[in-house]
Amino acid sequence: METLVAFIALFATVFGIMYVHYTTRNKERLALIEKGADASLFNTGKEGHKFTFAWGKLTLKIGMLFMGIALGIMAGAILSYAGVLDEDANYPAMIFFFGGLSLVLFYVIDRKNK
């Protein structure tokens, strides 16, 4: 029963955050249009071109994240076997560390390519 309540709370929180985000964005845009401001800041793509989603970047980011998580699991197992850290803390700490490190490396690679 607690699991069901947790999932309902999770989905309600995500829905609430998305609702507030989209309604606030809509109000800001309407206020700019009413004041006669330049609406070109809403254009996210290049002029004359439709915005295209970069699937290559997304797959690289997800791949690097999963590789970081796998490295974190392996590092957690090594630390658990060696007895360096507490048994309960080494797996989550290493997973978050290597997952975050992989996302930072993706950012560096992405900025270098631009």
N, C-alpha and C positions, 0 to 999 in steps of 0.2 A: 504494500500500500504506500509506503514511504517513497518507493521508486516512482510510482505513478505521480505522486504529488511533486516530486523533484522534476520530472519531465514536463509536467504541465507548467510549473513555475519557470523552467528554462524557456519553453516556447513562448510563454506570455511575456517574459522579459525581452526576448529577441523581437517579438512583434511590437512591443511598446517602443523599443529603441528605434526600430525601422519607421514606425508611424510618426514619431516625433521628428525624426530626421527628414522625412519626405514632406511633412506639413510645414516645417520650418523653412525648408528650401523653397517650397512653393510660395510661401508668404514673402520671403526675401526677393524672389524674382518678380512677383507681382508689384511689390513696393518700388523696385527699380524701374519697372516698365511704366508705372503711374507717374513717377517723377521725370520721366523722359530721359533716363540715363542710357548710355550706350549698352546695348544688350550683347555686344560681341564677346563679353567675358563668359557667356554661356557656351560658346563654341569650344568644343574640346579637341576637335581635329584640325587638320590643316585647311586653309581656305580652298574651297572648290573640291575638297575630298571629303568623303564620309569617314567618320571615325571607324577605324578597324581595330579589332581586339587582337592583341599580340599573344597568340596561343603559344608561340615558342618561349616567350618569357615566363608564362604561367607554368608550362611543363618543366622548364628549367628550375623555377623556384620550388615547385612541389617535389621534383626529383631530389634537389639538394636538401630540402627539409627532411624527406624520408631517409636519405642517406645519413643525415645528421642524427636522426632519431636512432637509426640502426647502430651508428657508432656509439651513441650514448648508452644503448643497451649493452653493447659489448664492453664498454669501459666500466659500466656499473657491475657487470659480472666479474670483470677482472679485479676491481676494487673489493667486491664482496669476497672473492676467493682469497685475495691477499689480506683481507681484514683491515684495510686502511680506514674505511669509514664505517659508520653505523649501518647495520644491515637494512634498516628501513629508509635511510636517507640517500643511499648511494644511487639507486636506480633513478628516482625522479630528478635528483640533482644533475646527474650526467645526461639524462635525456633532454632536459631543458637547456643545459649548457651547450651541448653539441647541436641541438636543433636551432637555438638562437645564433650560434656561431655560423651555421650554414646559411641562415638568412642574412647575416651581416656580410658573408662572403658573396652571396648573390647580389647584394646592393653594391659592393665594390666592383664586381664584374660588370654589372649593368651600367654603372657610372663610367667605367673605363671605355665601354663600347659606344657611349654617346658622344 
